[in-house]
Amino acid sequence: QVRFVESGGGLVQPGGSLRLSCTTSGFTFSRYTMRWYRQVPGKERELVAGISSVGSTPNYGDSMKGRFTISRDNDKNTVYLQMNSLRPEDTAVYYCYARGVYTGLEYWGQGTQVTVSS
């Protein structure tokens, strides 16, 4: 049974930091590209960051570059998102996503709320 457990969200002041974690089970994590997306009610889902199955070639949305860092630990079946210099416009529900390199199978986490406010 595929399962994603997201953690690390919460309330933080502008300029602060949070680290999101997504721990997975039930599939071969090391053969999946991992991504983080975010969504605000009434707006389109937005790609935050992505990382290859072996942890190379990380990529980010324009507003995240220089502030966010995606990483993964294949021994722990976990992907992380380190968020620094947070802004109120970063407020959203953040979702963990997996895509199989060979199979094209897709899985989604349940999402975790991040709120940036003073």
Buried (B, 14 or more C-beta within 10 A) or exposed (E): EEEBBBEBBEEBEEEEEBBBBBBBEEBEBEBBBBBBBBBEEEEEEBBBBBBBBEBEEBBBBEEBEEBBBBBBEBEEBBBBBBBEEBEEEBBBBBBBBBBBBEEEEEBEBEBBEBBBEE
